[in-house]
Structures are given as C-alpha cells and as structure tokens.
Amino acid sequence: MEGIDAAIRRRDWFMRRQDLLRLGYTDAEIRAALARHTVFRVRQGWFSVADAPRSAVHAVRVGGRLTGVAALESYGLRVPRRSLLDIAVPAEASRLRSPVDRSVPLGDAEIVGVRIHWIDRARREHTSSWRVSLDDALLLVVSTESRDVAVACASAVMRFKGWSRRRIEAVFARAPQRTHAWCALVSDRDEAHGETIVRLGYMDAGIWCSSQPVVSDGRRLDLRVGPNTYVEVDGAQHDPDWTGENISSWSQDLRTAAAVTIAGGRVLHFGYEMITHHWEMCLAATREAVAVDVELEARRLRDPALPRAVAALRRGWEEGVVRPLPTTKEM
C-alpha cells in the first residue's frame, strides 16, 4: 500500500481520518505519519501534506473552501491579488478556526486576513475539498469586487480557460443587477489583468483603443491608441532580472519597440505600479502621444513631401547645423 502522504496528494491534497480508514490505513499508521512529519493535521479529523497550497490549507483549517480571486488563482489564472482570502462555508457551519492555528477559534476574520461567505453547498455536493468551482469563484468575484477586478477576472477565465461568451453571461446573470452591464466589457483578447485595467481606464477617459494589434515585426502589442501609437502594460516578466518560470520578454520587448520606431511609430510602456498609483500620468502621456501622432499623420496625408522635409532637417542637425527639429505645430 502506498504511503499516507502519497494517498493524500493523489486525492486533492486533503483527506479526512474516516476516508483514510476506509482505504485501509490504521490509526497507528496515521500517528506514525504524523510523527515522521510526512503529513500534518490541518484541523480536527483532517490531514494534509507540507507541499499543499498554503491558501488551501488556510481555507480548510477555517472550515470552508477557497472562493473568489484566490480560488481563480489556484486554477492557474493570473488575476489581481487581494488583501483578504475569500472562504466559502455552509450556512450551518460551526466551530470555524483561525487560518493559522487550528486550536484557536476564528475571531475577527479580517484581522487574520480572511473574509467569510456563508454561501457554500453542503459537503456531500462538493467536487473538491478545498476550493469551489470556477463558476462559483467567478460569481463571487463579480458580486463582491470592483468593476475592474471583476472584468479582469472574467476576461482571464474566458481567454485562458476557453469559456464561451454564453457561459460568461450565465455567471453575470446570477450576479447582482448592478453588475450586468459589466458583462459586455469582458474580452478574451486581454492577456493580463493589467491590460484589462488600462483598457477600461481608457474607455472611461474617452480614449479609443484596440487590443492585440500586430506591429511591424509580426509581434502583437497590448493596445493601439493612435495611428502609430501603441501601449505595452509591463508586468514582472518584462523586467530583465525576472526569475519566474517563463522566459523574460525584456529583450523581445526592446526589439519590438525598435521595429515600431523604425516604422515611424511609438510604444508607451506603463508598469503595474504606474497604472495603479499614477494613472493620471499615464493618461497625460497617452493623450500627448496620440495628439502628436494624429497631427503628424494628418500632415503627412496632406503633404506627402513632409517626411522628406523632416529627414532633411534631421540630417542638418546631425551634420552640426544648430537648428532643432521642428515640433508638429511648427510643421
């Protein structure tokens, strides 16, 4: 018979004592596994292993299951991080415990970083011992989070889990009335939640944009906001010192920006810290870049010789003629 720890891993990270006994393990074998630290007691009657997801351990220790953003993240989605861990418990649940200490009753949940929702199904209806379904997790996000977080999470589910528009609509139909209009904002073209937040921010500000345009080197960028102006929303993987599982996109980003510039365009780069804490600066930079782009494009269309005039001025500048390049207004 395989070890108790292997049995627990194969059965979704958590098992009850009665289930272990039903498989043929004895109480003596359970105590021996506890003594060897190959398993540990999550709460009374529940056992897990050291490499179980931390958020899952916290949810089971409390007496419920992961839901909301944390549950979506557990399904492999990159979603906005939240300060509180959402845990669903049945309406009749009792003896809830602290997520960090099974011997301590749950007091003020928010102080220990969890948010309790008394909405879960009866245990006999569970398909997982530690997390709700994707549908139920997304429903809680749509019902309790801001518009931007809700749309970003729904867009991630649609793009990376292959959900149909109809399935997304079914979740929003179960959510509060105030959220129904958000469903039209969900897009399977958004590759990250930062991109969704910027797209919605531009919409609120009256700035036109399109998602995933193909540029001169054949690569896609996040957004196009003008005739020749593009926006990249940089996450951690864009950093040259990125140490995550995927390869850093820093070098490719630089080559793409160079290719766009050679073709007469511009790429604006905004990091996640900028879009969350300095959004007005992002808007100002976007508006100025688009204004210059649109004006220059209009002048090019009216006077095809203009690019050659600009090139002549640039050569003079490079040859030492002390004359700055004209602004678009001077042209």
C-alpha positions in Angstrom: 0.0 0.0 0.0 1.3 3.5 -0.9 2.2 5.9 1.9 -0.4 8.0 3.5 1.2 11.2 2.2 1.1 9.8 -1.4 -2.6 8.9 -1.0 -3.4 12.4 0.2 -1.6 14.0 -2.7 -3.5 11.9 -5.2 -6.8 12.8 -3.6 -6.7 16.6 -3.9 -4.3 17.4 -1.0 -6.7 16.8 1.9 -8.3 13.7 3.5 -10.4 13.0 6.5 -9.5 10.4 9.0 -12.6 8.3 8.2 -11.6 8.3 4.5 -8.1 7.1 5.3 -9.5 4.4 7.5 -11.9 3.4 4.7 -8.9 3.0 2.4 -7.4 0.5 4.8 -5.0 2.7 6.8 -5.0 2.3 10.6 -4.9 4.9 13.3 -1.4 3.7 14.2 -0.2 4.3 10.7 -1.7 7.8 10.8 0.1 8.6 14.1 3.3 7.3 12.6 3.0 9.5 9.6 2.3 12.5 11.9 5.4 11.6 13.9 7.6 11.4 10.7 6.1 14.8 9.6 5.1 13.4 6.2 1.6 14.5 7.0 0.1 17.1 9.4 -3.2 17.7 11.0 -5.0 20.7 9.4 -7.9 20.7 11.8 -9.7 18.0 13.8 -10.1 15.0 11.6 -8.4 16.5 8.5 -4.9 15.7 7.3 -2.7 17.2 4.5 1.0 17.3 3.4 3.6 20.0 3.6 3.5 20.9 -0.1 -0.2 21.6 -0.2 -1.1 25.1 -1.4 -0.9 27.5 1.6 -4.1 29.2 0.7 -5.9 25.9 0.5 -4.6 24.9 4.0 -5.9 28.1 5.4 -9.3 27.6 3.9 -9.7 24.0 5.1 -8.3 24.9 8.6 -11.0 27.6 8.9 -13.6 25.0 7.9 -14.5 26.0 4.4 -13.2 26.2 0.8 -11.4 28.8 -1.2 -13.5 31.0 -3.4 -13.3 34.4 -5.2 -10.0 35.6 -6.6 -7.9 33.2 -4.5 -9.8 30.2 -6.0 -9.3 31.6 -9.5 -5.6 31.9 -8.9 -5.5 28.3 -7.6 -6.8 27.2 -11.1 -3.7 28.7 -12.7 -5.1 32.1 -13.6 -3.1 35.4 -13.3 -5.5 37.6 -11.5 -5.3 40.8 -9.3 -4.0 40.0 -5.8 -6.4 40.8 -3.0 -5.6 41.5 0.6 -8.2 39.1 2.0 -8.6 35.4 1.4 -12.2 34.6 0.5 -13.5 31.4 2.1 -17.0 29.9 1.5 -18.6 28.0 4.3 -22.1 26.3 4.5 -24.8 28.4 6.1 -25.0 25.9 9.1 -21.2 25.8 9.6 -19.9 26.0 13.1 -16.6 25.8 15.0 -14.7 27.9 12.5 -11.0 28.1 13.3 -8.2 30.6 12.8 -6.5 30.0 9.4 -3.1 29.9 11.1 -3.8 28.0 14.3 -6.3 25.1 14.4 -6.6 25.4 18.2 -7.9 29.0 18.1 -11.5 29.8 17.2 -12.0 32.3 14.4 -12.5 35.7 15.8 -12.4 38.9 13.7 -11.8 37.2 10.3 -10.4 40.3 8.6 -7.7 40.7 11.3 -6.3 37.3 10.3 -6.7 38.0 6.6 -9.8 36.1 5.6 -13.3 37.0 4.5 -16.1 34.5 5.3 -19.0 33.9 2.9 -21.9 31.8 4.3 -22.9 30.5 0.9 -21.3 27.1 0.3 -23.1 24.0 -0.7 -23.5 21.0 1.7 -20.3 18.9 1.9 -21.9 16.0 0.1 -22.2 18.2 -3.0 -18.5 19.2 -3.1 -16.4 18.2 -6.0 -13.3 19.4 -4.2 -12.5 19.5 -0.5 -10.7 22.9 -0.6 -12.0 25.1 -3.5 -15.2 25.9 -5.2 -15.8 25.5 -9.0 -14.6 28.2 -11.5 -18.2 29.3 -12.0 -18.8 29.8 -8.3 -15.5 31.5 -7.7 -16.1 34.0 -10.6 -19.6 34.6 -9.4 -18.3 35.7 -6.0 -15.7 38.0 -7.7 -18.4 39.6 -9.9 -20.7 40.0 -6.9 -18.2 41.5 -4.4 -15.3 43.1 -6.2 -14.9 46.3 -8.2 -15.8 46.5 -11.9 -12.2 46.4 -13.0 -11.3 43.4 -10.9 -14.5 41.6 -12.0 -13.9 42.2 -15.7 -10.2 41.4 -15.5 -11.0 38.0 -13.8 -13.8 37.2 -16.3 -11.6 38.1 -19.2 -8.8 35.8 -17.8 -11.3 32.9 -17.5 -12.6 33.5 -21.0 -9.1 33.7 -22.6 -7.2 31.1 -20.7 -9.9 28.6 -19.7 -11.7 28.8 -23.1 -15.0 29.8 -21.8 -17.7 30.8 -24.3 -19.5 34.1 -24.2 -22.6 32.3 -23.2 -21.0 30.8 -20.1 -19.7 34.2 -19.0 -23.2 35.6 -19.5 -24.7 32.9 -17.3 -22.4 33.8 -14.4 -23.2 37.5 -14.7 -27.0 36.6 -14.9 -26.7 35.1 -11.4 -24.9 38.2 -10.1 -26.5 41.4 -8.7 -28.3 43.6 -11.2 -25.7 46.4 -10.9 -23.0 44.2 -12.5 -24.9 43.1 -15.6 -23.6 45.9 -17.8 -20.1 44.8 -17.0 -20.5 41.6 -19.0 -20.2 43.5 -22.3 -16.7 44.7 -21.2 -15.3 41.2 -20.9 -12.8 40.3 -23.6 -10.9 37.2 -24.5 -8.2 39.3 -26.1 -6.8 40.6 -22.8 -3.6 38.7 -22.0 -3.2 40.0 -18.4 -5.3 41.9 -15.8 -3.1 45.0 -16.1 -4.1 45.2 -19.8 -7.8 44.9 -18.8 -7.5 47.7 -16.3 -5.8 50.0 -18.8 -8.3 49.2 -21.5 -11.2 50.1 -19.1 -9.4 53.2 -17.9 -9.0 54.4 -21.5 -12.7 53.7 -22.1 -13.6 55.8 -19.0 -11.4 58.6 -20.2 -12.8 58.6 -23.7 -9.6 57.4 -25.3 -10.1 54.9 -28.2 -8.0 51.8 -28.2 -7.9 48.3 -29.8 -6.5 45.2 -28.3 -3.6 43.0 -29.5 -2.6 44.9 -32.7 0.0 43.3 -34.9 3.1 45.6 -35.5 5.9 45.7 -38.0 7.9 42.8 -36.6 4.9 40.5 -36.7 4.5 40.6 -32.9 1.4 41.7 -31.0 1.4 44.5 -28.6 -1.2 45.1 -25.8 -3.1 48.1 -27.2 -3.2 50.5 -30.0 -4.3 54.1 -29.1 -3.4 56.1 -32.3 -2.5 55.7 -35.9 1.1 54.8 -35.0 1.0 54.8 -31.1 0.9 51.6 -29.1 0.9 50.8 -25.4 2.5 47.9 -23.5 1.5 47.1 -19.9 4.6 45.7 -18.3 4.3 43.1 -15.7 7.2 41.5 -13.7 8.1 39.2 -16.7 9.2 42.3 -18.6 12.0 43.0 -16.1 15.5 41.9 -17.2 16.0 40.5 -13.8 12.8 38.4 -13.9 13.3 35.0 -12.2 9.9 33.4 -12.8 9.1 30.2 -14.6 8.6 31.7 -18.0 11.4 33.4 -20.0 11.7 37.2 -19.6 10.2 39.1 -22.5 12.6 42.1 -21.9 14.9 41.5 -24.9 11.9 40.9 -27.3 10.2 44.0 -26.0 13.2 46.1 -26.8 13.4 44.7 -30.4 9.7 45.2 -30.9 9.9 48.8 -29.7 12.9 49.4 -32.1 10.9 47.9 -35.0 7.9 50.1 -34.3 10.2 53.2 -34.1 11.9 52.4 -37.4 8.4 52.2 -39.0 7.6 55.6 -37.6 5.6 54.7 -34.5 5.9 54.8 -30.8 5.5 52.4 -27.9 4.5 53.7 -24.5 5.4 51.4 -21.6 3.4 51.5 -18.3 4.3 49.3 -15.4 1.7 47.9 -13.0 2.8 50.4 -10.2 2.2 53.3 -12.6 -1.3 52.2 -13.7 -2.4 51.6 -10.1 -0.8 54.7 -8.4 0.0 57.2 -11.2 -2.9 56.7 -13.6 -3.3 60.4 -14.4 0.3 60.5 -15.6 -0.4 57.5 -17.8 -3.4 59.3 -19.2 -1.5 62.6 -19.8 1.3 60.7 -21.6 -1.1 58.8 -23.8 -3.1 61.9 -24.7 0.1 63.8 -25.7 1.5 60.9 -27.7 -1.8 60.4 -29.6 -2.2 64.2 -30.2 1.3 64.3 -31.8 0.7 61.1 -33.7 -2.7 62.2 -35.1 -1.4 65.7 -36.1 1.7 64.4 -37.8 -0.3 61.7 -39.6 -2.8 64.3 -40.9 0.0 66.5 -42.2 1.6 63.5 -43.9 -1.6 62.8 -45.7 -2.0 66.4 -46.8 1.7 66.8 -47.8 3.5 63.6 -48.8 6.7 65.5 -49.0 6.7 66.3 -45.3 8.6 63.2 -44.2 11.4 64.1 -46.6 11.5 67.7 -45.2 11.8 66.3 -41.7 14.5 63.9 -42.9 16.5 66.9 -44.4 16.2 68.8 -41.1 17.4 65.8 -39.2 20.5 65.4 -41.5 21.3 69.1 -40.9 21.1 68.6 -37.2 23.4 65.5 -37.3 25.9 67.5 -39.5 26.2 70.1 -36.9 23.8 72.8 -38.0 22.5 74.3 -34.8 18.8 74.1 -35.6 16.4 71.9 -33.6 13.9 69.7 -35.3 10.5 71.4 -35.6 7.6 70.4 -33.4 4.5 69.3 -35.1 2.9 72.7 -34.5 5.8 74.4 -36.4 5.4 72.0 -39.3 
